[in-house]
Amino acid sequence: MKLYPSISEELAQWVQRQPVFFTGSAPTLGSHINVSPKGLTDAHFAILGPNECAYIDRTGSGCETIAHSYDNGRLCLMFMSFGPAPRIVRFFCQSKIVEWDEPAFPDLVRRIAKGKRAAFDGARAVVVAQVFEVQTSCGFGVPRIKKGIYSSDEALEKPVEEILQEGVDGKVDELAVFEERPTLDAWVKKRVENNTVQEYHNETNVTSMDGLPGLKAARRGVGEKLWVGDTRARMRRVFAQREAIVLGFSLAVMVYVVMMGLGVLA
């Protein structure tokens, strides 16, 4: 295992080739730790600088990562190799959310998607991550795709080139066995055509599983006053720290008594 202060050019190229990555986040308070799989990295994830990356967050049935980002900003992104050379890469980050109705959103999507217009469909936010540490490790425990599937025509009814997409530089490699799942695109397309994407956000993206404030656009969509919900969440965090409050109060009383005894406050 090795740690680096930034993303090298070699690692940047490697992670942007991976067909799937995972996000990890958790609330300051609450029981649920969230791990989410993400894909379509060629159009929905990009390295923006040595210590910055971002991904387009498409509409989903929950908003855990968004809620956790608003709560404390902690985020881990993990990439792994499915090919012959084992590798795991983690980005430890502080994140921020740029929602679909914010001025910066369109330019960010264009920058990440590199001109692929479909990346806008169903996108509810961009998650921008400031990477403060990069970790690499071996990944020997991660299974790999059978090499024969993409490097040999044996036992296949058709030549492998006719079955699989071509890999990078015209070569068929392990990444060629992945393809996009059409379900989300078809579902989003219907929602967009029926103008019901916002309605779905209002139904599913207002709060996290632990009751944290979620997508701001959804919260506004159901008539919530954001400052009220944000204040309630802050107060919940404060009063949940009962031991710290009691300790602070006790120390204040002790200091007051001592100072009175010394005549400092007389």
N, C-alpha and C positions, 0 to 999 in steps of 0.2 A: 504494500500500500504506500502510495506517495501523495504528497500534498503540494499544491502549487498556488501562488497568489493570483493567477489570472489564467485565461484560456489561451493556449498556444495555437498557432495557425494550424498545426497538424491535427490537434484535437477538435478545433472548430470545423475543419473539413470532415472529420470522421463522424461527429455527432449529427451533422446536418445530412448525412447519408442514411442514418438509421431510420427504419420504417416505424419504430414505436419507441416511446419513452414514457416514464412514469413521473407523476408529481406526488410529493408527500407534504402534508401540512397538518397543523393541529391548532385548536383554539388555546388561548391562555387558560381558560377554564372550560370545563365540559369533558365528556367521556369519549368523544369520537375522534380518532386519528384517521385522517383521510388519505388514501392512496388511489390515484386515478391513472388509468392507461390513456395515453394520447398517441395519435398516429398522424399520417399524412405530413411528415416532417418536411418534405420537399416544398410544400406550399404553405404550411401553417406554423413553421418554426424557423427562426433565424438567429444567428449570432450577429449582434449589432456592434460589438466592440470587444476588446480584451477582457472586460469585466461586465459585459451587458449582453443579455439575450432576451428574446420575447417569443411568445406564441399566441396565436389567435385562438380564443376560447369560444368554441361554437356552442349553440344552445344545448343544454342538457337538462335532465330531470332533477338535478340538485345543484347547489351552488356552494359546496363546501370550501373549495379552494378560494373562491372570491370572498366568502365570509371570513375565512381565516386570514386572508391578506389584509382586509380592512381591520381585523382585530389586532394582529401583531406583525404581519408582513413576512413571517418566517416561511421559507419555501425550500424544498430540496427537489432537484430534477435528476433523474437517474436514467442513463442509457446503457445498453448492453449489446454485446456482439452475439449473433446467432451463427457465425461462421467458424472457420477453422482456428482463427487466432482469437483466443479468449480475451475479453476486456470488459470491465465495468467502469463507467465514469459517472461521478456525482458532482453536481453544481450546488453549493450551499449559497443561498441567496436571501436577499431582502426584496420583497416584491411590492409592486403597486398595480392598481387596476385602472385601465382606461376603458370606460364603457362606450357602447356603440353610439350614444348621443352626445359624446364629448367632442370638441373641435379637433383634438389631436388624433382621434380614432382613424379616419380615412387614410391619412398619410402613413400612419403606423402599419395598417393593413397592407397598403401598397408596397411599403418597404419590405415587409416580411414575405408577402406572397409573390413578389417579383413579377407583377403584371397578371397573375392568374385571377381573373375576376370572380371565379366561383368561390374564392376564399371569403368573400363578403357574405355569402348566403348563410343565414342562420347565425352569423357571428354576433355574440352579445358583448364581447369585451376583448381587449388585448391584455395579457398578463406580461408586464415588463419586469424583468428580474435583474437586480444588481448582484453580480456574483462576487462574493468576498473570499471564496476558497474553492479550489477544484481538487477532487480526489480521484485517483485512478487505482484500480486493483485488478487482480488476475481474472476473476470470473470463471475459474475452473469448475465451479459447481453449477454453471448455467448450461443447459442442454444446447446442442447445436443441431442445425438442419443437416440431414443426411446428405453427404456430398454427392452421392450417386443420383440424387433427384435432379441436380442442376449441372452435373459435370459428365454424365454418361447417358447414352441412349439405351443402355441395357434394360430390359424388362419394361420398356415403354412402348406403347402402341404407335406413338408418333415421335419424330425427332424432338429432342428437348427444346430446340429453338422455336418450334411451332407451338409448344405448350407454354413456355415461359416468356416473360418479358425479357428484353435484353438488359443487362446490367450496365454499370458505368464503363465508359470507353468501349462500348460495343461488345463487352464480354458478358457471358452468362455467369453470374455468381450467386451466392446464397441469398442476396436480397431479391433476386428474380422470382423467388417462390412466393413473395408477398404480393397481394393486390388489394386495392381499396374495396371496402365493403360498401355496396351501393345503398344500403338501407337508410343511413342518415341523410344522404343527399336527396333521396326520393321523398323522405318524410319532410325535410326542410322545404323542398320545392313546393309541396302541397300547402304547407303552412304559409309560405311567402305569397303564393297565388291567392290564398284565401284571406290574406292579411290577418292571420291569427297568431303570429309569432309572439307579439307583445302579450296577447291573452295567455299564452302558455307560460311566459315568464312570470306573469302576475300570479299564476296558479302554483308555480313550482320553485321560483327563485327569490322569494321575499325573505326567507330566513334559512339558516342552516339547520342541521339536525339537532344542534344544541341551542337553537333559538337565537343565534347571532344574526345581526343585520346582514342581509344578502345584497343582491343586485340593486343598486340605487334606482335605476329606471323602473324596476318592478315594484319597488317600495312606493315610488311616486305614483305608479300606475294603479295601486290599490288605495290611493288617497292618504298614505302615511306621511306625516311631517318628519322629514329626515332628522332634524335636530332633536326631536322627542325620542325617536328610537335610538339615536346615537348616545344621547344623555343617559337613557335607561341602561344601555349596555355598559357605559363607563361606570355608572353607579353599581351595577351588578358586579363588575370586576373589583371595585373598591371594597364593597361590603362582604365579598367572598373571602377577603383576606382578614378574617376575624382575629386570628392570632397576632397579626402585625398591628392591627388597630388597638387591641388590648395592650400589647407590649408598648406601643408608642404612648398610649394614654398613661400607663403605669409609670413609664420613665419620666413623662412630663410632670406627673404628681410628685415623684421622688425628687426631681430637680427643684421643684417649687418649694417643697418642705425643707430641703437642705439649704436653699438660698434664704428662706425665711429664718431658719435657725442661725444662719450666719449674719443675719441682719442686713443682707444685701437688698432685700425688697422692703425694708422697714421705712 
